[in-house]
């Protein structure tokens, strides 16, 4: 981790529906176990997908410089990921996950939480969301 990183950053994005791969990934027993052990919560199946634009795409790049928590694959065909603790809007504890997938879009941020964030916050596609990501 670089000492020049701020302790946290705020990133804004627009909610959009993903492909469903987040649900498959977060439902895997070894992913759930590592998240419980390393993040302290069992993830709700799926992720909240945020589409970023402008300066927020640039801010997302800082996430790769932070240390984070590694989620290591236990099965073939899966990639490793890095999670960073975060807080969504009204202080809901969550995490962002950065997947080590070649060509993964730089304007997408996936959010994990122990609850269904769409339901809890009444979110729909197109809604604007702000997340505070802890970098150190």
Rosetta blueprint (number, residue, H / E / L):
1 X L
2 X L
3 X L
4 X L
5 X L
6 X L
7 X L
8 X E
9 X E
10 X E
11 X E
12 X E
13 X E
14 X E
15 X E
16 X E
17 X L
18 X L
19 X L
20 X L
21 X H
22 X H
23 X H
24 X H
25 X H
26 X H
27 X L
28 X L
29 X H
30 X H
31 X H
32 X H
33 X H
34 X H
35 X H
36 X H
37 X H
38 X H
39 X H
40 X L
41 X L
42 X L
43 X L
44 X L
45 X L
46 X L
47 X L
48 X E
49 X E
50 X E
51 X E
52 X L
53 X L
54 X L
55 X H
56 X H
57 X H
58 X H
59 X H
60 X H
61 X H
62 X H
63 X H
64 X L
65 X L
66 X L
67 X L
68 X L
69 X E
70 X E
71 X E
72 X L
73 X L
74 X L
75 X L
76 X L
77 X L
78 X L
79 X L
80 X L
81 X E
82 X E
83 X E
84 X E
85 X E
86 X E
87 X E
88 X E
89 X L
90 X L
91 X L
92 X E
93 X E
94 X E
95 X E
96 X E
97 X E
98 X E
99 X E
100 X L
101 X L
102 X L
103 X L
104 X L
105 X L
106 X L
107 X L
108 X E
109 X E
110 X E
111 X E
112 X E
113 X L
114 X L
115 X L
116 X L
117 X H
118 X H
119 X H
120 X H
121 X H
122 X L
123 X L
124 X L
125 X L
126 X L
127 X L
128 X E
129 X E
130 X E
131 X E
132 X E
133 X E
134 X E
135 X L
136 X L
